[in-house]
Amino acid sequence: METNESNRELGGNQVAEWAAEREAAEAAEARRVAEMEQAAREVRERLLAEVAALPMLPGVYRYFDAQDQVLYVGKAKALKKRVSSYFQKDHGGTRIGMMVARIARLETTVVRTEAEALLLENNLIKALDPKFNILFRDDKSYPYLKLSGHAYPRVSYYRGAVDKKHRYFGPFPSAWAVKESIQLIQKVFRLRTCEDTVFANRSRPCLLYQIRRCSGPCVPEGQGEAYARDVRNAERFLLGETEEVLDALQAEMMAYAEVQRYEDAAEVRNQIQALAKVLQQQAVDESSSTGRDRDVDILAVKLQGGRACVNLAMVRGGRHLGDRAFFPRRVDEATAVLMTEDEEVGITPEQQVLEAFIAQHYLEAPVPALLVVSHEVGAGLAEALSAQAGYKVTVQPQPRGQRRIWQEMCVKGAELALARILSQEGSQRARTQALVEALDLQVPDPDTFRIECFDISHTAGEATMASCVVFEGHQMQSSQYRRYNIEGVTGGDDYAAMRQVLERRYSKLAEAAQLGTGRLPDLVLVDGGRGQVSMAREVFEELGLDLSLIVGVEKGEGRKVGLEELVFADGRPKVYLGHESAALMLVAQIRDEAHRFAITGMRAKRASVRTGGSRLEDVSGVGPKKRAQLLQRFGGVRGVAAASVEEIASVKGISRELAEEIYRALR
């Protein structure tokens, strides 16, 4: 009896303690919530006070969250009116409501005009990458056709910063468009395409001369006024002066015929026929080769399935050069945040995307005098572009004639490009989901599912290189790829190399993840079987990481593609997905990309170790010609490295100062 009573008493005490603990926890939670609400009220009051003090002037505003990360960048004709509109009503659970709830502070910049505000806004968007702005990424510069500043100019493909001593035509939407134009120039005007070093050392014309694609200015017979005339005609053609070029060639042919130089007249006649044929193939009508239509950009936007596409078609010199599609990020968030004030009533998502593209794209790219667009855009945009370009830029949404045809072609291109990307993304999403299900992974959001894959590459133990490639958001993230030089291990020891790269990759990341400041991948793939997986397991155990993250890709029987098996570090049995499995296709894609990235890095490292060429190329003032002379004189880079300053300076074109610099660089 006494025992039962003491048990009941003990049980009652425990219940009381649990109740007290629960009440204390609830009270603490209530205090925490009250403190958060109080802090939010204080932040809002401070923001409202700052908004009330804003001027009714044009400018740019920026919103930041509590971690000081930029949320949104916007422009306004009147800062006070625009910014206050965000805080005057309850936006509920909409995207704009989510953004406003996260605003902890704001910054503003007053400018003189709305055009200046637009330019500053898009400069800041590209620099700050705000979460709730439409952002277009373009990591490639546009290619140009280049005519070198040489006595006998060379026509070539070019991408990069321009040099005033050369002439550049473009930009072109793709490398293919430039190369097609170069072939055209070769056929019609027979300009040279060889490097200057090759040109300077020719003793007789090359094969291109034999097939009538070059007039052979590398030898005395091909040098003279005729080549300079062909260069001038090529320049005029690229500028769209096709009728003038044809008239000049016609007059030249007649002049040769009058003095009975019939062979020369026949040569010019052949040029006229070739040019006429090209113009017929290009389908350039009368309106497209004169006036403002010589240089035009045509832009069309299409939205579907939460994605957007802006298609840019280029007309240069009256010739339609092709198009290029752009896909912005965060379209849904940004179009939801843009306010529908009096100054922007009725603006559509398509207009928002198009305006964002025009403003961001032409910050860095040259803008032609005429833009043909698929949707209306704000008048301030043309004003800003004109102010930046230094000449009047016209934006035309409702063209006629040839411009209308170009617009329709561009719209169709946007539709096709968007359909293609949606199809690809749908397929990639299906692969991601198939892998998640095949491995029975607990992934809250497949859109953020992250895989990191490692591979080791070397040649007989030489120049060992490890690669790490990243798959996230249903696609490879090349900007996050990393290569690791493996040092201090026995050549050919792939296991030690894998240990080193995993330790270097995850030692700091594991610490950051424990502090909540870093994120580990959802899956770690290693290219190899049980041996590589065991090494990865040891590293993860030492770092205190989850072993279930590690999966090895083991070659199947006969190392045949499609027979790979997955090996797990946590003891699960091997899995064969099947050669037609979407999950295996994704694994193979990531594994192959890791292998490609590792082997290209290894080859570059091996070439550098064997020849030292990269060090010689890095010396300022040593171009291809001087480098060739040095290598020929000393029998290779090792010979150059062993030479004295005096010996290096004895090479033609190498000054004493440059010889000293080369000597230091190779030591």
Steps between C-alpha positions, in 0.01 A plus 500: 500500500773741597682423177190571290434824684862615450476411130180702468668789684805478271279490194311803618824689555619415148173618346527823696858547387405434136210743528729762652757447227231528232366819653853645519565407137169652390576814697847521344353450153237766569773741613705420188202562274419822682860616465500417129172686450634797693820499291292480180287796615813701576647419159176597325474826695858586412440416133181710490689793653772466235241476223323812626827692468562395137481769228261506204796466263613230257734239639580139582409311818640177646343269759712283734408216738623441857812323368575808287432310178348712226139403426394742230625794293248735343476837328246778546395831348417610853679305774260587782189402305647177369664369818205590725269289280670185630410578862153656469299179469506137609627277219415178685675179400584614147857511374511875552366447852777251568758749379361794699493288818873437461605864449727609786643817349501704181742717306419762238695697242362818347578567132413777256273319254297183464744389228789520746293306752439222248869466415604501867228248588621245248867555582414416862288200400793349309743580782287399802289213358184576709265212577183672376631656176500357150861425416652413164835326512730509198851381570615514142596808306370534146723397208610746233648484154841668508703670226855538628689828479758348266636617165312199360214457750395159622135409557442291813264398778545703820360507852624732775603861559536708184821669386472830311767405249272232355147516353215297646162413351212369707418390755372169366253277689719190471839373393329322211375833361852647508655197330233501232577867431873425479432229243292750306783756508740233378276401209419851381795719596773238550653654812764306690420310821851376593685610815750785462788265587397263219446791260848643570675170428323387182707460186210394278119518527319233702214267405238771556655692211474193280126456573439875451423583864796739539673739259845409638630827649774297673706509176592805288266397216198534729602827660379829367202727460267211411515357853441842659198543272362161606543598867307824444221314320483241778469776761222669304321169458516430876362848564203422276603709199434213260359708215799733512738201491322350200504836316872544568580149377287555190687821419834328557408213268401744224824696545707182456298406192555842337879458520471140385615346831249223456648259757477767769147584388406132527637487855282795601201346319545183707500713816176668394335165430615355833375805691166498319458131583576564867250786516237281341564224757483752784157614370572864578230718355531861394394644836743288701814634334443871542461751779417400856433134414868430446552445875195380695441284806168314518380382842211269583389364838298190583382375844381147574512255789664743739789559259574787264702529181624814329614435144744750350540507120768717342511677166839648413582665172150414378561126548301289745776323698288268715369508855591413857269402788532621860327351804472723809496386862226555760227614262210409732644680804595813309180543299295456819698766686480772234229737623203609290504868583340774293815531290503126421134398482443215256863400457520129414759243613622484138568874505679474834728224372570683172581827676732320743683334212542818297624698799748233618618378159586839352693609807793302355411437134489764224145605416392565139290803415187286453349232724196309372316344795208262547341704784473865600766626741524817706604821324765559764686192376569645155599828663751323725648300212533816290673683783747215547567441129536867405251474213124454468379145560148418378295213642230380258233252621275503193717483187397460138646343189833323536523596867169324560638184338807518725279546806286197413812288447637612836173421683497153346861453608409593858214249502720219369787577739266508801332174396843339468622614841175393669529158339862466613417613853206262516727213400765605750243535778378150423857370527552673834175360637587153372836508682341624822247217488752233397725582797205557735633844597310737727512819293257778601544694176638327187565844346778557757635142490881526485750239387879532512705249300874430523745342258878449492707527182871454424733348243700216651506689828608829340315832553228356726186715494170464687176655385179591678193578288166619632144412394225717647168638384472216244814610312878506519633812673829560317576818697527284815738241354837468672832333416751386763872443440588183690839515667692294754359161395657211314446532128206288388356457851139594419381413850739745667409761240129452574565531875688826446236664283212398729683629808576831327145530372304411814713580806407868505155441350415258782591761762294765320201265474510437876487876557212535253705712257572236238314233309611145430388328179206260506710237322874447447595287197848353465610346173609157621392187682540368853860619539420865430179479704693356799746790480212749486338322797816545709512872424133552582531304826795716606303816419181375665297514179206284394626188322174458308606796282776298331430298185762341277452441128652157430574384148289208387607174337747569223490870602210543258294820514153436642610215728626722783401416857466734797700421814401649838722598793236427766486125433198479270527237225611606153232625262474447125264755351472359148656636182178681402444654844459878508680500835803323350502745209530785748774325699690426178466860384643636826775234516604567139512874565725446803727281287513757218576784740775300674671378185508842331658648812748213522606541136556872546704437814702226330573722199613780729727268700654344191557814290479793737324669207246681712773680690657628178159603362429694817801729450379841388647593163557143379255437220469199268782613270754568775402182684554297182841661447604425859386137485669447164825660615529309830319179407209539742400673821755308705770635276367853541491452878863386498618794288662812644359850464764581236411191297129578513566864401693380194176375343361740241230726643582426867624808688722486808206595726275233348781242528532574870126463547501165316798384706319584826173341389659165416702475821 
